[in-house]
Amino acid sequence: MTANQIRQAFFDYFEKKDHKIVSSAPIVLKDDPTLMFTNAGMNQFKDLFLGYKVPDNRRIANSQKCLRVSGKHNDLEEVGRDSYHHTMFEMLGNWSVGDYFKKEAIAWAWELLTKVYKLDPSRIYATVFEGDHNDGLGKDDEAATIWEQYLPADRILFCNKKDNFWEMGETGPCGPCSELHFDMRSDADRAKLSGRELVNKDSPEVIEIWNLVFMQFNRMADGTLQSLPENHIDTGMGFERLCMAIQGKKSNYDTDIFTPFIELIEKTSGVKYTGKYDGSSMSDIAMRIAADHVRAVSFAIADGELPGNTGAGYVIRRILRRAVRYNYTYLNQEEPMLFKLVNLLADKFKSAFPELQAQRGFVEKVIKEEEKSFLKTLNGGLKRLDNVTVVDSTISGDDAFELYDTYGFPIDLTRLISEEKGLKVDEEGFNKALQAQKDRGRKDAKRETGDWNVVHPGREVDFVGYDQLRVSDAKILSYRAIKQKDEVVYQIVLNKTPFYAEGGGQVGDQGTLVVGADVIKVIDTKKENDLIVHFTTRLPEELDGKVEAEVDEEKRRYTENNHSATHLLHSALNRVLGSHVQQKGSLVREANLRFDFAHFQKMTDEEISDVERMVNEKIRENIKLDENRSIPIKDAKDAGATMLFGEKYGDYVRMITFDPEYSRELCGGCHVNATGEIGLFRIVSEGAVAAGVRRIEAVTSIKAEDFINDKINELNEIKSLFKSTQNTVRQVSELQDENKILQKEIERLIADTALGIKDDLIKNAIEVNGIKVVKTILKDLDSKNAKTLAYNILGELGSGLVYFGLESGDKPQLMIAITEDLVNDKGLHAGNMVKSLASHIRGGGGGQPFFATAGGSDNSGLSKALEGLNVLLG
């Protein structure tokens, strides 16, 4: 069976068992603060297991895109080195929400594996939970008894909490589980040693393929277990491992999920893949990394997460850069290569995950530009490695860490290059610097979340904020405290609220909660799972009293202006730039709006003007809002509504229309009743934020008026400076021309001054350890002319060293220039020397062996910095 046939057989089997086949959730989570990425198939069903939502079908199945490269599940450095670890992987799963339980889950798993997939029953082992004293849980004898109907007792193993109690994170739904392991060894090897001896022993040939989780508990913040209202089934079967078992391969990478990509990498790189897993072929590892990582990066981008410097974006960038550096080092790829795999990837997965096929060109562009950028960084890192400080043939741990942190050089790559040069790396120093960074990150990210305290029973929250900004009869359902960075914030859930929770780019509402005479300020509103959570700095004294909840009306109205303007802007961009424009992010708040969109070049002034004019035309038309709060998603698609990639839509959606021929989008945000309320729209800036992604920032209403008035006032001030009513643009242009002439004259005078002191400096040259040295402190001479002066002096010296301290304002500089013979014969290195001396001026720097500079912040240290040269040369 091919991989696609295996996946489809899973869907067909569970569809016959009355399961609803649903699509994969986005790989990047947006409404769950406990997780950054979808790391298991059950993530999108968490609300169902907790009883927050009632499903329309209690039996569900799907294939979920998962990513495990951060937090608790972090196997990144193993990926490519062994036969089964991955960054992104597919998780086939079937779920029961309070319907069937252990008996059916075990029976169907056995039937699917042995009857549909025809795996050899004698090679299957089942593990069950042995119990845990600390959690007060006994052995799962019920599951073991059920398994005895299908397996002999010696292939049913009781295992500990680590292996057989599944938890999504530190808190949340959890329960004992039963894993199915498959023995892929030869008959001869099986005869020598029973497979039960290798279960859960990290054997690459006796592997877990399916985990049946019996979801019974909710892990609380204090570590205790609370029984869920109903028992659930949550299963997860690793698609890649399943394909390996069915196709009789020894590695996931030998299945048809990966072999087409490895073949394309071979063709592109000209390097042959040997299929070795013993670590002897780094090119093999590089190819497996490329084939794996391009999936994770491509699907993350298609789901709306761009490579970046923080959060999920940083993780995606890190994955991509790991692949690039392996391609660079072991496949000799100095040009982008990963993006060439995207077309094949989109084609192979178009039936399971069509979102990549729909955005193939955009994903290719983003990956290609990221590759280009990092390849430049790698080259910069290699040059930096040529100029690091070497003491006793050892590269310092701080330098090795800088290469890792700034240039993306892993320690093993620094070690490899260093060994080729006969050098060592201070590994202890590197590990110390790395641990310090991790400790800082943990301290910044540490968040203590308390359990929910129930005031009034119930989980249903009625949001009334589309129609009213104040309710007087709400009550508190629950509250909890959150501590982060030594600050305590409270979260309050009401049964009814007008507060909009942050979502769809729109910020959360602010306002007040009034309980009796107690006025509590709401500083933010967010959604966690399906709860609207109000953030406050304190709790009301009377928790069970009637709550008057009121949104800050002015902030909300201005935010609505900007949100509706964002829809008008999106449509205008499509008309002016083309249908390829897709929203890639947005921020809608009181002060302004920000809109990120797919476009591959800078917008012209004319295009910006056209977009601005079109939006303002729609504002003047005063188009009434047409809101459909609950429409079947199929009807919305048929109506041509714009949908965003990376969003998870339900069966019913909210559709916002401003003229069916102009703007129609799926949106949960707050909007004006008619476009005329927006008043005025002005684009403040347009620029790039990532490869293939542009950003527009704009203002509306009073903020737009303020923006225009500021520009007019600025122009009037310029006119007043000229004290003339003539053409201001021409006057500014003439002033610029005059300034250029004067600047050239100043530069000529400075250069003449520098030449004038050249002879005096040469006359005062000293000799240090047989080396001619010219050194002095220069005031009010820029670095460009100082460099010219240094090389002119060296030209006359023939052999020597020039060392300048430049005193200009409060930013001193050091500059060292050395003739070639002293570098080659004496081993002098300007970069290393200036780096050592820079501490005197509280700065840093470096450079090439022949020329280097350093900058600092303390002019008073220039004299000591100059004196320090004698010590280095002595």
SULNORFEN-V893701 format. One record per residue. N is the residue number from 0. D_CENTER is the distance of its C-alpha to the mean C-alpha in Angstrom with 2 decimals. Layout:
[[N & D_CENTER] [N & D_CENTER]]
This chain:
[[0 & 35.49] [1 & 32.55] [2 & 29.01] [3 & 29.20] [4 & 32.58] [5 & 31.35] [6 & 28.60] [7 & 31.16] [8 & 33.76] [9 & 31.52] [10 & 31.14] [11 & 34.88] [12 & 35.94] [13 & 34.19] [14 & 35.09] [15 & 38.69] [16 & 38.04] [17 & 37.30] [18 & 33.50] [19 & 31.49] [20 & 28.98] [21 & 25.76] [22 & 22.72] [23 & 19.38] [24 & 16.95] [25 & 13.54] [26 & 11.20] [27 & 8.69] [28 & 10.95] [29 & 11.94] [30 & 15.27] [31 & 15.13] [32 & 14.30] [33 & 15.23] [34 & 12.39] [35 & 8.61] [36 & 9.31] [37 & 12.77] [38 & 14.47] [39 & 17.99] [40 & 20.08] [41 & 21.43] [42 & 18.36] [43 & 19.37] [44 & 22.94] [45 & 22.51] [46 & 24.47] [47 & 27.24] [48 & 27.71] [49 & 27.86] [50 & 30.38] [51 & 28.51] [52 & 28.99] [53 & 31.79] [54 & 30.90] [55 & 33.02] [56 & 33.36] [57 & 33.35] [58 & 32.71] [59 & 29.39] [60 & 27.94] [61 & 25.03] [62 & 22.68] [63 & 19.14] [64 & 16.04] [65 & 14.48] [66 & 11.78] [67 & 12.87] [68 & 11.09] [69 & 10.52] [70 & 13.18] [71 & 16.58] [72 & 15.97] [73 & 14.77] [74 & 16.78] [75 & 14.74] [76 & 17.67] [77 & 20.11] [78 & 18.71] [79 & 21.27] [80 & 23.78] [81 & 25.26] [82 & 26.17] [83 & 24.03] [84 & 20.57] [85 & 17.55] [86 & 13.77] [87 & 14.02] [88 & 17.48] [89 & 19.66] [90 & 21.35] [91 & 24.71] [92 & 25.86] [93 & 28.80] [94 & 29.06] [95 & 32.02] [96 & 31.67] [97 & 34.91] [98 & 36.85] [99 & 37.61] [100 & 36.92] [101 & 37.58] [102 & 40.61] [103 & 39.18] [104 & 35.74] [105 & 37.48] [106 & 40.13] [107 & 37.77] [108 & 35.48] [109 & 38.61] [110 & 40.02] [111 & 36.93] [112 & 36.52] [113 & 40.22] [114 & 41.75] [115 & 39.13] [116 & 37.18] [117 & 40.35] [118 & 38.86] [119 & 41.66] [120 & 42.27] [121 & 43.69] [122 & 40.34] [123 & 38.49] [124 & 38.08] [125 & 36.95] [126 & 35.75] [127 & 36.27] [128 & 35.54] [129 & 38.17] [130 & 37.64] [131 & 36.48] [132 & 38.89] [133 & 36.41] [134 & 35.09] [135 & 38.66] [136 & 38.00] [137 & 40.60] [138 & 40.55] [139 & 39.46] [140 & 42.95] [141 & 42.50] [142 & 39.83] [143 & 41.89] [144 & 45.00] [145 & 43.34] [146 & 42.14] [147 & 45.75] [148 & 46.65] [149 & 44.60] [150 & 44.35] [151 & 46.89] [152 & 46.44] [153 & 45.56] [154 & 42.37] [155 & 41.19] [156 & 39.55] [157 & 38.85] [158 & 35.66] [159 & 34.09] [160 & 31.40] [161 & 28.71] [162 & 29.35] [163 & 30.76] [164 & 29.27] [165 & 25.92] [166 & 23.52] [167 & 20.11] [168 & 19.21] [169 & 21.35] [170 & 22.73] [171 & 23.41] [172 & 25.49] [173 & 26.78] [174 & 29.92] [175 & 31.89] [176 & 31.20] [177 & 33.11] [178 & 31.60] [179 & 33.17] [180 & 33.36] [181 & 34.83] [182 & 37.00] [183 & 36.68] [184 & 39.14] [185 & 42.43] [186 & 45.54] [187 & 46.96] [188 & 44.05] [189 & 44.08] [190 & 47.80] [191 & 47.26] [192 & 44.63] [193 & 43.68] [194 & 40.13] [195 & 40.08] [196 & 40.04] [197 & 36.70] [198 & 34.85] [199 & 31.77] [200 & 32.65] [201 & 29.68] [202 & 32.10] [203 & 30.59] [204 & 33.58] [205 & 33.88] [206 & 30.58] [207 & 29.30] [208 & 28.85] [209 & 28.93] [210 & 28.37] [211 & 30.40] [212 & 29.28] [213 & 31.98] [214 & 30.08] [215 & 32.58] [216 & 30.98] [217 & 28.46] [218 & 27.30] [219 & 27.86] [220 & 26.34] [221 & 29.52] [222 & 29.16] [223 & 31.98] [224 & 32.05] [225 & 33.16] [226 & 34.52] [227 & 32.82] [228 & 35.17] [229 & 35.30] [230 & 34.63] [231 & 31.96] [232 & 31.03] [233 & 27.49] [234 & 27.50] [235 & 24.91] [236 & 26.05] [237 & 23.96] [238 & 24.63] [239 & 24.35] [240 & 26.75] [241 & 29.04] [242 & 29.40] [243 & 30.22] [244 & 32.92] [245 & 34.43] [246 & 34.45] [247 & 35.98] [248 & 33.50] [249 & 32.71] [250 & 29.04] [251 & 26.25] [252 & 25.84] [253 & 29.50] [254 & 29.09] [255 & 28.91] [256 & 25.23] [257 & 24.55] [258 & 27.89] [259 & 27.71] [260 & 24.52] [261 & 26.10] [262 & 29.22] [263 & 27.45] [264 & 25.80] [265 & 29.34] [266 & 30.77] [267 & 28.26] [268 & 28.39] [269 & 32.05] [270 & 31.37] [271 & 32.88] [272 & 31.04] [273 & 33.31] [274 & 31.56] [275 & 31.92] [276 & 30.00] [277 & 31.90] [278 & 29.68] [279 & 32.40] [280 & 30.60] [281 & 27.43] [282 & 27.41] [283 & 27.29] [284 & 24.28] [285 & 22.56] [286 & 23.45] [287 & 22.21] [288 & 18.83] [289 & 18.65] [290 & 19.90] [291 & 17.45] [292 & 14.19] [293 & 14.89] [294 & 15.02] [295 & 11.60] [296 & 10.01] [297 & 12.67] [298 & 12.52] [299 & 8.84] [300 & 9.72] [301 & 12.98] [302 & 11.68] [303 & 10.18] [304 & 6.42] [305 & 6.72] [306 & 5.79] [307 & 5.77] [308 & 7.20] [309 & 5.95] [310 & 4.56] [311 & 2.24] [312 & 1.64] [313 & 3.97] [314 & 4.67] [315 & 5.08] [316 & 6.86] [317 & 8.64] [318 & 9.89] [319 & 11.10] [320 & 12.72] [321 & 14.41] [322 & 16.03] [323 & 17.08] [324 & 18.74] [325 & 20.59] [326 & 21.75] [327 & 22.87] [328 & 24.68] [329 & 26.20] [330 & 26.47] [331 & 27.47] [332 & 25.02] [333 & 24.93] [334 & 23.81] [335 & 20.79] [336 & 21.39] [337 & 18.42] [338 & 18.50] [339 & 22.09] [340 & 21.11] [341 & 19.34] [342 & 22.74] [343 & 24.05] [344 & 21.03] [345 & 21.38] [346 & 25.08] [347 & 24.98] [348 & 22.80] [349 & 24.15] [350 & 26.30] [351 & 23.75] [352 & 20.59] [353 & 21.97] [354 & 18.84] [355 & 17.99] [356 & 21.59] [357 & 21.51] [358 & 18.70] [359 & 19.59] [360 & 20.48] [361 & 17.40] [362 & 15.11] [363 & 17.59] [364 & 17.54] [365 & 13.83] [366 & 13.91] [367 & 17.27] [368 & 16.41] [369 & 13.45] [370 & 16.05] [371 & 18.67] [372 & 16.86] [373 & 16.06] [374 & 19.60] [375 & 20.98] [376 & 19.09] [377 & 20.53] [378 & 23.92] [379 & 23.58] [380 & 22.78] [381 & 25.86] [382 & 27.95] [383 & 26.71] [384 & 27.70] [385 & 31.11] [386 & 31.56] [387 & 30.41] [388 & 33.06] [389 & 35.13] [390 & 37.55] [391 & 39.81] [392 & 37.93] [393 & 34.72] [394 & 31.38] [395 & 30.32] [396 & 27.47] [397 & 26.06] [398 & 26.06] [399 & 24.47] [400 & 21.67] [401 & 21.24] [402 & 21.01] [403 & 18.30] [404 & 16.26] [405 & 16.95] [406 & 17.65] [407 & 15.66] [408 & 19.07] [409 & 19.25] [410 & 22.44] [411 & 24.14] [412 & 23.90] [413 & 25.32] [414 & 27.92] [415 & 28.89] [416 & 29.45] [417 & 31.25] [418 & 33.55] [419 & 34.48] [420 & 35.66] [421 & 37.51] [422 & 35.23] [423 & 33.58] [424 & 30.42] [425 & 30.63] [426 & 28.47] [427 & 29.43] [428 & 28.36] [429 & 24.99] [430 & 24.41] [431 & 25.62] [432 & 23.19] [433 & 20.24] [434 & 21.50] [435 & 21.94] [436 & 18.31] [437 & 17.35] [438 & 20.08] [439 & 18.86] [440 & 15.36] [441 & 17.17] [442 & 19.56] [443 & 17.11] [444 & 15.19] [445 & 18.44] [446 & 19.47] [447 & 22.77] [448 & 23.20] [449 & 26.75] [450 & 28.15] [451 & 29.26] [452 & 32.88] [453 & 34.79] [454 & 37.26] [455 & 38.22] [456 & 37.47] [457 & 35.35] [458 & 31.80] [459 & 32.43] [460 & 31.13] [461 & 32.87] [462 & 30.90] [463 & 33.56] [464 & 31.65] [465 & 32.14] [466 & 35.88] [467 & 36.47] [468 & 34.99] [469 & 37.20] [470 & 38.41] [471 & 41.16] [472 & 41.41] [473 & 38.03] [474 & 37.79] [475 & 35.23] [476 & 34.13] [477 & 32.05] [478 & 30.31] [479 & 28.42] [480 & 27.39] [481 & 24.02] [482 & 24.05] [483 & 21.28] [484 & 22.16] [485 & 25.82] [486 & 25.68] [487 & 26.85] [488 & 25.85] [489 & 27.49] [490 & 26.28] [491 & 29.07] [492 & 29.39] [493 & 32.34] [494 & 34.16] [495 & 34.27] [496 & 32.21] [497 & 32.01] [498 & 28.66] [499 & 25.78] [500 & 22.56] [501 & 19.34] [502 & 18.08] [503 & 17.82] [504 & 16.85] [505 & 20.03] [506 & 20.14] [507 & 22.16] [508 & 25.88] [509 & 27.79] [510 & 31.46] [511 & 33.88] [512 & 35.11] [513 & 38.85] [514 & 40.63] [515 & 44.30] [516 & 44.55] [517 & 41.12] [518 & 38.53] [519 & 34.88] [520 & 32.25] [521 & 29.09] [522 & 26.28] [523 & 23.54] [524 & 23.24] [525 & 20.36] [526 & 20.39] [527 & 19.76] [528 & 20.41] [529 & 23.51] [530 & 24.78] [531 & 25.04] [532 & 24.64] [533 & 26.35] [534 & 25.29] [535 & 28.35] [536 & 29.45] [537 & 32.46] [538 & 34.17] [539 & 37.37] [540 & 40.47] [541 & 41.62] [542 & 38.86] [543 & 41.00] [544 & 42.43] [545 & 41.98] [546 & 38.91] [547 & 39.00] [548 & 35.47] [549 & 35.23] [550 & 32.37] [551 & 32.54] [552 & 34.08] [553 & 33.65] [554 & 29.88] [555 & 29.57] [556 & 31.89] [557 & 30.11] [558 & 26.75] [559 & 28.51] [560 & 29.80] [561 & 26.39] [562 & 25.00] [563 & 28.00] [564 & 27.85] [565 & 24.30] [566 & 25.82] [567 & 28.66] [568 & 26.42] [569 & 24.41] [570 & 27.78] [571 & 29.19] [572 & 26.42] [573 & 27.12] [574 & 30.79] [575 & 30.63] [576 & 27.93] [577 & 28.10] [578 & 26.91] [579 & 23.82] [580 & 22.16] [581 & 19.47] [582 & 17.55] [583 & 13.82] [584 & 13.44] [585 & 16.06] [586 & 17.24] [587 & 20.81] [588 & 22.74] [589 & 26.27] [590 & 26.20] [591 & 24.48] [592 & 22.15] [593 & 19.14] [594 & 18.52] [595 & 16.00] [596 & 17.52] [597 & 17.81] [598 & 20.55] [599 & 21.18] [600 & 23.45] [601 & 24.37] [602 & 26.44] [603 & 30.07] [604 & 31.98] [605 & 34.00] [606 & 31.06] [607 & 29.70] [608 & 33.27] [609 & 33.70] [610 & 30.59] [611 & 31.70] [612 & 35.25] [613 & 34.32] [614 & 32.32] [615 & 35.25] [616 & 37.69] [617 & 36.00] [618 & 36.10] [619 & 39.82] [620 & 40.50] [621 & 39.58] [622 & 38.16] [623 & 38.25] [624 & 35.26] [625 & 35.64] [626 & 33.62] [627 & 33.63] [628 & 32.06] [629 & 32.38] [630 & 32.77] [631 & 32.27] [632 & 29.15] [633 & 31.46] [634 & 33.59] [635 & 30.67] [636 & 29.65] [637 & 33.32] [638 & 33.51] [639 & 30.82] [640 & 28.22] [641 & 24.86] [642 & 22.07] [643 & 18.34] [644 & 16.25] [645 & 13.73] [646 & 16.28] [647 & 18.50] [648 & 22.04] [649 & 25.09] [650 & 28.58] [651 & 29.50] [652 & 27.57] [653 & 28.31] [654 & 29.21] [655 & 29.68] [656 & 32.12] [657 & 33.48] [658 & 36.11] [659 & 35.52] [660 & 36.02] [661 & 33.37] [662 & 30.40] [663 & 29.59] [664 & 26.17] [665 & 24.92] [666 & 23.86] [667 & 24.19] [668 & 24.38] [669 & 27.49] [670 & 29.64] [671 & 32.91] [672 & 36.10] [673 & 36.90] [674 & 35.22] [675 & 38.03] [676 & 36.64] [677 & 33.78] [678 & 36.50] [679 & 34.91] [680 & 31.69] [681 & 30.75] [682 & 27.85] [683 & 27.03] [684 & 24.61] [685 & 22.96] [686 & 20.55] [687 & 17.63] [688 & 13.99] [689 & 12.63] [690 & 14.66] [691 & 16.70] [692 & 15.41] [693 & 17.87] [694 & 18.02] [695 & 21.23] [696 & 22.13] [697 & 25.41] [698 & 27.88] [699 & 30.55] [700 & 33.80] [701 & 35.05] [702 & 32.00] [703 & 32.79] [704 & 36.41] [705 & 35.51] [706 & 33.45] [707 & 36.44] [708 & 38.93] [709 & 37.08] [710 & 37.25] [711 & 40.94] [712 & 41.73] [713 & 40.06] [714 & 42.15] [715 & 45.28] [716 & 44.74] [717 & 44.50] [718 & 47.69] [719 & 49.47] [720 & 48.73] [721 & 50.61] [722 & 53.40] [723 & 54.02] [724 & 53.69] [725 & 53.12] [726 & 50.07] [727 & 47.17] [728 & 44.94] [729 & 47.83] [730 & 48.51] [731 & 44.94] [732 & 45.04] [733 & 48.36] [734 & 47.08] [735 & 44.14] [736 & 46.65] [737 & 48.85] [738 & 46.00] [739 & 45.15] [740 & 48.82] [741 & 49.00] [742 & 45.80] [743 & 47.24] [744 & 50.43] [745 & 48.65] [746 & 46.82] [747 & 50.22] [748 & 51.85] [749 & 49.16] [750 & 49.46] [751 & 53.24] [752 & 52.93] [753 & 50.77] [754 & 53.35] [755 & 56.06] [756 & 54.84] [757 & 54.13] [758 & 57.70] [759 & 57.93] [760 & 54.77] [761 & 56.12] [762 & 59.49] [763 & 57.81] [764 & 55.83] [765 & 56.09] [766 & 56.00] [767 & 53.76] [768 & 54.32] [769 & 55.77] [770 & 52.99] [771 & 53.75] [772 & 51.40] [773 & 51.11] [774 & 49.19] [775 & 49.25] [776 & 47.39] [777 & 47.09] [778 & 46.80] [779 & 45.47] [780 & 44.75] [781 & 41.34] [782 & 39.44] [783 & 40.27] [784 & 43.99] [785 & 43.80] [786 & 42.28] [787 & 45.07] [788 & 47.63] [789 & 46.35] [790 & 46.66] [791 & 50.07] [792 & 51.25] [793 & 50.02] [794 & 51.85] [795 & 55.09] [796 & 54.58] [797 & 54.03] [798 & 52.45] [799 & 50.69] [800 & 47.77] [801 & 46.92] [802 & 45.06] [803 & 44.42] [804 & 43.20] [805 & 42.22] [806 & 42.84] [807 & 41.48] [808 & 40.60] [809 & 38.45] [810 & 36.28] [811 & 38.34] [812 & 37.65] [813 & 38.97] [814 & 39.80] [815 & 41.33] [816 & 42.83] [817 & 44.66] [818 & 46.97] [819 & 46.13] [820 & 49.02] [821 & 47.86] [822 & 44.39] [823 & 45.88] [824 & 48.96] [825 & 48.00] [826 & 44.31] [827 & 43.30] [828 & 39.66] [829 & 38.98] [830 & 35.25] [831 & 35.92] [832 & 38.84] [833 & 37.21] [834 & 34.22] [835 & 36.79] [836 & 38.81] [837 & 36.00] [838 & 36.03] [839 & 39.36] [840 & 37.77] [841 & 34.69] [842 & 32.40] [843 & 30.95] [844 & 30.95] [845 & 31.90] [846 & 32.71] [847 & 35.00] [848 & 38.18] [849 & 40.39] [850 & 38.67] [851 & 36.14] [852 & 35.38] [853 & 33.97] [854 & 33.33] [855 & 34.00] [856 & 34.95] [857 & 38.45] [858 & 41.42] [859 & 43.81] [860 & 42.50] [861 & 43.43] [862 & 46.89] [863 & 45.66] [864 & 43.04] [865 & 45.91] [866 & 48.08] [867 & 45.39] [868 & 45.78] [869 & 49.17] [870 & 47.70] [871 & 45.19] [872 & 48.01] [873 & 50.50]]
